[in-house]
Amino acid sequence: MHDMLCDYILQKTEGKATLSKKERQLIASSFISRTLKKKQYFLQEGDVSLYHGYVCKGCLRMYRRDDKGQEFISQFATENWWIGDRESIASGKASKYNIDALEDSELLLITKAGFETLTQSIPALQLLTQIISHNNIIASQNRIHAAISYSAEEKYLDFLCTYPDMIERLPQHMIASYLGITRETLNRVIKQFK
């Protein structure tokens, strides 16, 4: 699994960085492996998020519940994605989110302090962090724009284009929650495209 992470780092930095054998060993010794069964929590609301998680295999979701128990999904994470409540990790405060596995999943975990130490030691990780931060800002802007200005059809098409492999892996009610539309609306939209 550590080789998968090293390959990901090199792929994301687009040839602008390298990893020496010593740096690869440092990465392998800094991340711990964790397996989650389907429906098992990575993080529960009220707990402090201690780890950044890199998904090697599987699918997870990050979501909140309102007072009526309705779920609002803010993120899915599949292979080569990161998962964790950044606010809780940074502040040390209790998380407002739940993160659970939608499939049996394998992750590599690292603490905030461990990641900071590693990024100071490995230039490729410094570059990766900059790239991910930049991409996250763009993705957040696009997600906000879609949420406030797209029709249900446009939201679904945008989801299809952005996450083509997710349609087969996720139940429709979760896709609807992520898009901010009802399951009935999503069903109607899907029928239009068949």
C-alpha positions in Angstrom: 0.0 0.0 0.0 2.9 2.4 0.7 4.1 1.9 -2.9 0.7 3.0 -4.1 1.0 6.2 -2.0 4.5 6.9 -3.4 3.3 6.3 -6.9 0.4 8.7 -6.3 2.8 11.4 -5.0 4.9 11.1 -8.1 1.9 11.1 -10.4 0.3 14.1 -8.7 3.5 16.2 -8.8 3.7 15.5 -12.6 7.4 14.7 -12.8 8.3 17.9 -10.8 9.5 15.8 -7.8 11.3 12.5 -7.0 11.3 10.2 -4.1 14.6 8.6 -3.0 14.7 5.2 -1.4 15.3 6.8 2.0 12.2 9.1 1.5 10.1 6.1 0.5 11.2 4.3 3.6 10.4 7.3 5.7 6.9 7.4 4.2 6.4 3.7 4.8 7.4 4.1 8.5 5.2 7.2 9.0 1.9 5.9 7.7 -0.1 3.1 9.5 -2.4 0.8 7.7 -6.0 0.5 8.6 -8.8 -1.7 7.2 -12.4 -0.7 7.5 -15.3 -3.0 6.9 -18.4 -1.7 5.1 -20.4 0.5 7.4 -17.5 0.9 9.9 -16.8 4.4 11.1 -13.5 6.1 10.4 -14.7 9.1 12.4 -17.9 9.8 14.4 -19.4 13.2 15.2 -18.2 14.4 18.5 -14.8 12.7 18.3 -11.6 14.6 17.5 -10.2 13.7 14.1 -6.7 12.5 14.6 -5.7 11.3 11.2 -5.4 12.2 7.5 -6.5 9.1 5.6 -5.2 8.1 2.2 -7.6 5.7 0.5 -5.8 2.7 -1.1 -8.9 0.7 -1.7 -12.6 1.2 -1.2 -15.0 4.1 -0.8 -15.9 6.3 2.1 -18.3 9.2 2.7 -18.2 12.3 4.9 -21.5 13.6 6.1 -23.5 15.5 8.7 -27.0 14.9 10.0 -29.6 17.6 10.8 -31.9 17.5 13.8 -34.4 15.4 11.8 -31.7 12.8 11.0 -31.4 13.7 7.3 -27.9 13.1 6.0 -26.0 15.7 4.0 -23.0 14.2 2.2 -20.1 16.6 1.7 -17.5 14.3 0.3 -16.9 10.8 -1.2 -13.4 9.4 -1.2 -12.3 6.4 -3.3 -8.9 5.2 -4.4 -6.2 7.8 -4.4 -8.3 10.3 -2.4 -7.7 11.8 1.0 -10.3 11.8 3.8 -10.5 13.4 7.2 -12.1 16.3 8.9 -9.5 19.0 8.3 -11.1 21.5 10.7 -11.0 19.0 13.6 -7.5 17.8 12.8 -6.3 21.5 12.7 -8.1 22.7 15.7 -8.2 19.6 17.9 -11.9 20.2 18.5 -14.7 17.7 18.2 -15.8 16.9 14.6 -19.3 17.8 13.3 -19.0 15.0 10.7 -19.2 11.3 10.4 -17.0 9.4 8.0 -17.8 5.8 7.3 -16.9 3.1 4.8 -19.4 2.4 2.0 -17.3 -0.6 0.9 -14.6 -2.7 2.6 -11.7 -0.2 2.5 -8.0 0.0 3.1 -6.4 3.2 4.2 -3.0 4.7 5.2 -3.2 7.0 8.1 -1.0 9.7 9.4 -1.3 12.2 12.3 -1.2 16.0 11.8 2.2 16.1 13.5 3.5 13.2 11.5 2.4 14.7 8.3 4.0 18.1 9.1 7.3 16.4 10.0 7.2 14.4 6.8 6.4 17.4 4.6 9.4 19.3 6.1 11.6 16.3 5.3 10.4 15.4 1.8 10.2 18.1 -0.9 7.8 16.0 -3.0 5.3 16.0 -0.1 5.6 19.8 0.2 4.8 20.1 -3.5 1.9 17.6 -3.2 0.4 19.5 -0.3 0.5 22.7 -2.4 -1.1 21.0 -5.4 -3.8 19.4 -3.3 -4.6 22.7 -1.5 -4.9 24.5 -4.8 -7.1 21.8 -6.3 -9.3 21.7 -3.2 -9.9 25.5 -3.5 -10.9 25.1 -7.1 -13.1 22.1 -6.4 -14.8 24.0 -3.5 -15.5 27.0 -5.7 -17.0 24.8 -8.4 -19.1 22.8 -5.9 -20.5 26.1 -4.4 -21.2 27.5 -7.8 -23.0 24.3 -8.8 -25.0 24.1 -5.6 -26.4 27.7 -5.9 -26.8 28.0 -9.7 -27.2 24.6 -11.4 -30.5 22.9 -12.1 -30.9 19.3 -10.9 -30.1 18.1 -14.4 -26.9 20.2 -14.5 -25.8 19.0 -11.1 -26.3 15.4 -12.2 -24.4 15.9 -15.5 -21.6 17.7 -13.6 -21.4 14.7 -11.2 -21.2 12.3 -14.1 -18.4 14.2 -15.7 -16.5 14.8 -12.5 -16.9 11.3 -11.0 -17.8 8.9 -13.8 -16.8 5.8 -11.9 -18.9 6.7 -8.8 -22.3 6.2 -10.4 -22.0 2.4 -10.3 -20.5 2.4 -6.8 -23.0 4.6 -5.0 -26.7 4.2 -4.1 -28.9 6.8 -5.7 -30.0 8.3 -2.4 -26.4 9.1 -1.5 -25.8 10.8 -4.9 -29.0 12.8 -4.3 -27.8 13.8 -0.9 -24.4 14.9 -2.2 -26.1 16.9 -5.0 -28.5 18.5 -2.6 -31.6 17.2 -4.3 -34.3 14.7 -3.4 -34.1 11.0 -4.4 -37.3 11.6 -6.4 -35.8 14.5 -8.3 -32.7 12.4 -9.1 -34.8 9.5 -10.3 -36.7 11.9 -12.6 -33.4 13.3 -13.9 -31.9 9.9 -14.5 -35.0 8.8 -16.5 -34.5 11.8 -18.8 -31.0 10.6 -19.8 -32.0 6.9 -20.5 
